[in-house]
């Protein structure tokens, strides 16, 4: 009898723990490693060329993308995401440029969002500033001295953590960008950026995830996204 009661108590405790955990966060697959299900072109149509899945990776073939003289464009998730911890790996062709945008929304017909810059800093043919280099919060926050970018041909490990107004960018296990949306520092940086004409930029707390087509060959893999569903840990408390 006592043993049966103990077993019942263990079952109840386990159920309670699972219920608590599921109310706090949930792992959401945004890429199944086989198809581009859950993604569309930026304008909403199915993906038919340029972007493909190769060996479990999302790959942009610039030759295919520009086959008719123009880029096929960015691809974007069907779903929107709010507070999350996203990890992924990427590599870029020599001199290449791409980017992963998040909390993407429409601003009067112009699709904008925060951007984790993907770039070959060493060989990029155009002028780069710290705020437009790899790992930056594009045109807003430059990476700090902890940044260690791997050379072309190797996969870099990136991580983005967003919780309410707090943003973090990680690169190869190091925290390289921290920002607070709406702070005085944020407002000042926006006023001197390409987003100066968008006073509401960054104030939306949810949006889609986008991979950009800047005409460079790029590979993305090993996406892992955990969404915070309730008032859980601050970004600085979920580092790993």
C-alpha positions as CSV (number, residue, x, y, z in Angstrom):
1,X,0.0,0.0,0.0
2,X,2.8,2.4,1.0
3,X,4.7,1.6,-2.2
4,X,1.6,2.4,-4.3
5,X,1.2,5.7,-2.6
6,X,4.8,6.6,-3.2
7,X,4.5,5.7,-6.9
8,X,1.4,7.8,-7.2
9,X,3.2,10.8,-5.5
10,X,6.1,10.4,-7.9
11,X,3.7,10.5,-10.9
12,X,2.0,13.6,-9.6
13,X,5.2,15.4,-8.9
14,X,6.6,14.5,-12.4
15,X,3.4,15.7,-14.0
16,X,3.5,19.0,-12.1
17,X,7.2,19.6,-13.1
18,X,6.4,18.9,-16.8
19,X,3.4,21.2,-16.6
20,X,5.5,24.0,-15.1
21,X,8.3,23.6,-17.7
22,X,5.9,23.6,-20.6
23,X,4.3,26.8,-19.4
24,X,7.7,28.5,-19.4
25,X,9.2,27.5,-22.7
26,X,8.8,25.4,-25.7
27,X,11.2,24.2,-28.4
28,X,9.8,25.1,-31.8
29,X,11.3,23.7,-35.0
30,X,11.7,26.4,-37.6
31,X,13.6,24.1,-40.0
32,X,13.1,20.4,-40.3
33,X,16.4,19.7,-42.1
34,X,14.7,18.3,-45.2
35,X,12.4,20.8,-46.8
36,X,11.6,24.5,-46.6
37,X,8.2,23.8,-45.1
38,X,7.2,26.8,-42.9
39,X,9.1,29.3,-45.1
40,X,8.0,31.4,-48.0
41,X,9.5,34.2,-50.1
42,X,9.1,37.6,-48.5
43,X,6.0,38.3,-50.6
44,X,4.4,35.0,-49.4
45,X,4.7,32.8,-52.5
46,X,6.2,29.3,-52.3
47,X,10.0,28.9,-52.6
48,X,10.9,27.5,-56.1
49,X,14.5,28.6,-56.8
50,X,17.6,30.1,-55.3
51,X,17.1,28.7,-51.8
52,X,17.3,24.9,-51.3
53,X,18.0,22.3,-48.7
54,X,21.3,20.4,-49.2
55,X,22.7,17.9,-46.7
56,X,20.5,19.2,-43.9
57,X,21.4,22.9,-44.6
58,X,19.5,25.8,-46.0
59,X,21.6,26.9,-48.9
60,X,21.4,30.0,-51.2
61,X,22.8,29.4,-54.7
62,X,23.5,32.9,-56.1
63,X,23.7,31.6,-59.7
64,X,20.2,30.1,-59.4
65,X,19.0,33.1,-57.5
66,X,20.1,35.5,-60.2
67,X,19.3,33.3,-63.2
68,X,16.9,35.8,-64.7
69,X,19.0,38.8,-63.8
70,X,17.4,39.6,-60.5
71,X,17.5,38.1,-57.0
72,X,14.7,35.8,-56.0
73,X,14.7,37.6,-52.7
74,X,14.6,36.9,-49.0
75,X,12.8,34.0,-47.4
76,X,10.7,34.3,-44.2
77,X,9.0,32.1,-41.7
78,X,5.2,31.7,-41.9
79,X,5.1,31.9,-38.1
80,X,5.8,34.9,-35.8
81,X,7.9,34.7,-32.7
82,X,8.1,36.9,-29.7
83,X,10.6,36.0,-26.9
84,X,13.0,33.3,-27.8
85,X,16.5,31.8,-27.7
86,X,17.7,30.9,-31.2
87,X,20.9,29.1,-32.0
88,X,22.2,28.3,-35.5
89,X,25.3,27.8,-37.5
90,X,26.4,29.6,-40.7
91,X,29.1,29.9,-43.2
92,X,29.5,32.4,-46.0
93,X,31.3,32.5,-49.4
94,X,34.5,34.5,-49.7
95,X,33.6,38.2,-49.6
96,X,30.0,37.4,-49.0
97,X,27.2,39.1,-47.1
98,X,23.8,37.9,-45.8
99,X,21.9,38.2,-42.6
100,X,19.3,36.7,-40.3
101,X,16.5,39.1,-39.3
102,X,14.0,38.7,-36.5
103,X,10.9,40.4,-35.2
104,X,10.4,41.3,-38.8
105,X,7.2,43.3,-39.6
106,X,5.8,45.5,-42.3
107,X,6.4,49.2,-42.2
108,X,4.1,50.7,-44.9
109,X,5.2,48.1,-47.4
110,X,8.8,47.9,-46.3
111,X,9.7,44.8,-44.5
112,X,12.2,45.5,-41.6
113,X,13.5,43.9,-38.5
114,X,16.5,43.5,-36.3
115,X,19.4,41.9,-38.2
116,X,22.2,39.6,-37.0
117,X,24.8,40.4,-39.6
118,X,26.3,37.5,-41.6
119,X,29.5,38.6,-43.4
120,X,33.0,37.8,-44.4
121,X,34.6,40.8,-42.7
122,X,38.1,40.1,-44.0
123,X,37.2,39.9,-47.7
124,X,34.0,41.9,-48.1
125,X,34.6,44.3,-51.1
126,X,32.6,47.2,-49.7
127,X,33.2,49.5,-46.8
128,X,32.4,47.8,-43.4
129,X,32.0,49.6,-40.1
130,X,31.9,47.9,-36.7
131,X,28.1,48.3,-36.7
132,X,27.8,46.5,-40.1
133,X,30.3,43.7,-39.4
134,X,29.6,40.1,-38.7
135,X,27.6,39.6,-35.5
136,X,26.5,43.2,-35.2
137,X,22.9,44.3,-34.5
138,X,23.0,45.7,-38.0
139,X,23.7,49.5,-38.2
140,X,22.9,49.9,-34.5
141,X,25.2,48.0,-32.2
142,X,28.8,46.9,-32.9
143,X,30.3,43.7,-31.5
144,X,32.5,44.1,-28.5
145,X,36.1,42.9,-28.1
146,X,34.9,39.3,-27.3
147,X,34.1,38.7,-31.0
148,X,36.0,35.8,-32.6
149,X,35.0,35.2,-36.2
150,X,36.1,32.0,-37.8
151,X,37.6,32.2,-41.4
152,X,35.7,31.5,-44.6
153,X,34.9,27.8,-45.1
154,X,34.2,27.2,-41.4
155,X,30.9,27.3,-39.7
156,X,30.4,30.0,-37.1
157,X,28.0,29.3,-34.2
158,X,25.6,32.1,-33.5
159,X,22.9,32.7,-30.9
160,X,20.2,35.4,-30.5
161,X,18.3,35.9,-27.3
162,X,15.4,38.3,-27.1
163,X,13.3,38.8,-24.0
164,X,10.9,41.7,-24.1
165,X,13.2,44.8,-24.7
166,X,16.4,42.9,-24.1
167,X,18.6,41.7,-27.0
168,X,21.7,39.6,-27.0
169,X,23.9,38.5,-29.9
170,X,26.4,35.6,-29.3
171,X,29.2,34.4,-31.6
172,X,31.1,31.2,-31.1
173,X,30.2,31.0,-27.4
174,X,30.8,34.6,-26.6
175,X,28.4,37.4,-25.8
176,X,29.2,40.2,-28.3
177,X,26.2,42.5,-28.3
178,X,23.7,43.6,-25.6
179,X,21.0,46.2,-26.2
180,X,17.9,47.5,-24.6
181,X,15.2,48.6,-27.0
182,X,13.7,52.0,-26.1
183,X,16.6,53.1,-23.9
184,X,18.2,56.5,-24.4
185,X,21.2,54.8,-26.0
186,X,18.9,52.9,-28.3
187,X,17.0,56.0,-29.4
188,X,20.3,57.8,-30.1
189,X,21.7,55.0,-32.2
190,X,18.5,54.6,-34.2
191,X,18.5,58.4,-35.0
192,X,21.9,58.0,-36.6
193,X,21.0,54.7,-38.5
194,X,19.2,53.7,-41.6
195,X,16.1,53.3,-39.5
196,X,16.0,57.0,-38.5
197,X,12.8,57.5,-40.6
198,X,11.0,54.8,-38.7
199,X,10.2,56.0,-35.2
200,X,8.4,52.8,-34.4
201,X,11.3,50.6,-35.4
202,X,12.0,47.8,-32.9
203,X,9.0,48.6,-30.7
204,X,7.0,45.5,-31.9
205,X,7.5,42.6,-29.5
206,X,6.9,39.9,-32.1
207,X,7.6,39.2,-35.8
208,X,8.9,36.7,-38.3
209,X,12.4,35.4,-38.9
210,X,14.0,36.1,-42.3
211,X,17.1,34.9,-44.2
212,X,18.3,37.6,-46.6
213,X,19.4,37.3,-50.2
214,X,22.3,39.8,-50.8
215,X,23.6,37.9,-53.8
216,X,26.1,35.8,-51.8
217,X,26.3,32.0,-51.4
218,X,25.5,31.2,-47.8
219,X,24.7,28.1,-45.7
220,X,22.6,27.8,-42.5
221,X,22.2,24.7,-40.3
222,X,21.4,23.4,-36.9
223,X,18.6,25.8,-36.0
224,X,17.3,25.4,-32.4
225,X,14.7,27.8,-31.1
226,X,13.3,27.8,-27.6
227,X,10.4,30.3,-27.1
228,X,9.7,31.8,-23.7
229,X,6.0,31.4,-23.1
230,X,5.7,33.3,-19.8
231,X,7.7,35.5,-17.4
232,X,10.8,33.4,-17.3
233,X,14.5,34.1,-17.0
234,X,16.2,37.2,-18.3
235,X,18.6,36.7,-21.2
236,X,21.6,37.0,-19.0
237,X,20.3,34.1,-16.9
238,X,19.8,31.7,-19.8
239,X,23.4,31.7,-21.2
240,X,25.1,28.4,-21.8
